[in-house]
Amino acid sequence: MTSQPRIAIILSENTSAGGTRYDTTKGYFNAVARAGGLPFGIPYVADLVKPVADEFDGFISVGGRINFPQSWYVDGDASKFPLSDRLAVDQALMEAFLERDKPVLGICNGMQMLACLHGCRMVSEIRATRPDILQHDGDDDMVHEAALVPGTALARIIGADRIDVNTFHREAVVEVSDRAIVGAHAPDGVVEAIEIPAYRFAIGLQWHPEAMSTDHRGHRVFEAFVDAARGSQR
């Protein structure tokens, strides 16, 4: 009998208060557990990268506000967020899981990392790019519609062509490379999801499905992710 897949979740931190504490919502852990996985929080310890990638079945890069490399941004732009010890470990974990073709799910900050590691580029203030851009850096009650791109893995997982999503981001992916495909758009055209088709499961979501109600269709992504992680078990 197959055991429950073990899911590594990079911890977030209180970057707004000096980065002195790990500070991660329980929503990620609860969503993975409901989907049938065993979630484990991973701290920023470089020596953990290889054993975690070898021994765990899937990886989630969570939301956060950390300073990304300038090369990940369009020309003339750069991150406005604080430097963080998280970046090196988060990136190394994501790359290690992908090298082993184990499932990776990137959420918000994690989606941007997944995209930029595959040639996409982003902006630090999406609302500064066009006057018609929606307010995306909202509060807990702010939602907007996302249109799912037909034929994508995400559309098959969600089982609908549209979904209401929450929104908590200033940064956004604006240039998509030929190694990535867009999985969803906001009504203003902002990229809301990406997929890296070279891998068995590598999906990024700009929204936070773990913060939605448990009966929301977005939780199907966690179910699909955990199912894919079962395929990583020896």
N, C-alpha and C positions, 0 to 999 in steps of 0.2 A: 504493500500500500504506500502510495506517495505521501511524504510528509508535507506539512505546510511550507511553502516557499518562504525563505528568509529575505526580507527586503531592507536594504540599507538606505537610510534617510539622512542626508547631510543636515546637521543642525544649523539653524539660523542664529542670529545674535542681535544684541541691542545696539546696533550701530549708531542710533540716535543719541545714545547715552554713553558713548565712549568705547563700545565693543567689549565691555568687561564681563558680560554674561552670555551664555547660550540662552536663546529665547525663541522657542519654536512652538507654534500652536499645536494643540493636541489633535486638531482636525486631520492632519496627515496620517498620524498613527491610527486614529479611529477608522479612517476610510480604508486603509490597508487591511486592518483587522476584519472589518465587515466584509471585505472582498475575499477573505480567506487566507491572507498572508500573515507573517509574523514580522512586525516592524521593529527596527533597531535604529536608534539615533547614533550618528557617527560624528565625533568631535574632530577638530582640526589638528590631527596628529599625522604627519606625513608617513610614519612607519606603519600606519594602519592601511594604507591604500592597497598594497598588494594582497595581504591576507583577506581583506574585505572583498576585493574583486574576485579572488580565487574561491572564497567560501560562501559568498552570498549569491542569491539568485536574481536579483534585480536592484536597480538604483533609482532613487528619486532625488532630484535637485530642486529644492523648495524655493519659495519666494524670498525676497530680501532686497536690500538696497546697498550694494557694494560697488567699489570702483573697478570697472573693467578696463582692459588695455585700450589705449587710444586707437590702435589699429582696428578695433572692432566697430568703430564709429565712422560715419561718413566724413569726408575731408572737412577739416575745420572745426569739428565737434569733439567733445570729450566728456567723460563722466563727471557729474557733479556730486557724486556720492563718496562716502569716506573709504579710505583704504581698509582692507580687511585681510586677516589671516585666512579667511575662508577660501579665497579665490584659488590659491595654489592646490589645496586639497580637493576642493570641489571639482576643479578642472581635471586633476589627475584621476579622480574616481570616475568621472564621466568617460574620460578617454579609455581607462582600463576596462570598464564594463563593455564599452562599445568594441574594443579590441577582441573581447571574448564573445562578442555577439550575444550578450545578456541584455535583457530589456532595460531601457532607460526612459524615464518620464521626467520631463522638465516642466516646472510650473513657474510662471511669471519670470523672475530672474533666471530660473533654470531653463526656460524656453529660450531666452535670449542667448544664454551660454551655448546651448545645443546648436542654435542657428549659427552663431558667429564662429564656432569651431568648424563649421562646414561652409565657410565662405560668405555668409550673409553679413550685412552691416546694419547698424542701428543709429538712432538719434537719442540725445539725452532729454529732449523736451518735444514730445510729439505734437503738442498743441501749437508750438511755434512754427511748424512747417506749413500749415495752411489755415485760413480763417474758418473753414467749415469743420475742423476736427472737433469731435465731441470731447466733453470733460471725461477723461479716463481715470484720473487720480481721485476717485470718489470715496464715499464712506460705505459703511456696511449695507446701506439700503439702496445704493446706486446699481442699477443693472441696465444693460442694453442687449439688443439682439445680436447674435452672431450667425452668419450664413455659412453653412458647411459646404465645402467644395465636393460636388458629386464625384464618386469613384475613389475617394481617398479612404484610407484606413479609418480615419476619425469618423467620417460619415457612416461607414458600415458599423462602427462600434456604437455610435449614438443612436442610429436608426431613425434619423429625421434629417430634414434639410435646413432646419433653423433651431436655435436654442437660445434661451435667455441666459446671460452670463453676468457675473459681477465684474468690477473693474477697479484696480488699485495701482495703476502704473503711470509714470511719466515717460519712461523710455519705451521705445518700440522698434521693432525690426522694420526697415523700410526698403532694403535691397536684399533680394532673395537670389541665392546662387543656383547654379544648375545641379548642385548636390542636394538641394532641399526642395520641397514642394509646400505650397500653402494649403493648410487644411481648413481654415475658416477666416472670414473677414468680418469686421464690424461694419455697421451701415455707412461709416465715413471712409471705408476702405482700409482701415488699419488692420494689419496682420494679427489675427487672434490665435492662430495655431500653425505649427509647422510639423512636417514629417521628414525623416531622412530615410529614403527608401532602400539604401544600401544595407540596412540592418533589419533584423527580424522584427524588432519593436523599438522605435526611437521616435517618440512623439513629444512635442512641446506645446503647452497651453499658456496663453497670456493671462487667462483668468484663473481663479482659485476654486476648483470644484470641491475641494475639501471643506470650504466654508459655506457651501450651498446645503440646502435641506437634504436629508438622506434619501428622499424619494425623487430628487432631481436627476434628470437623464445624464448629467455630467459625471455622476458616480460610476457610470458604466465604463468609463476610462480606467478607473482603478480595477474594476473586475477584469477587463481585458488585459491590463498590465500584469496582474497577479496570475492570470491564466498563462500568459506568455512566460512568466517567471517559473512556472511549473515545468515548462519545457527546458529550462536551464539545469534542472536537477539531474544529477548523475544516476 
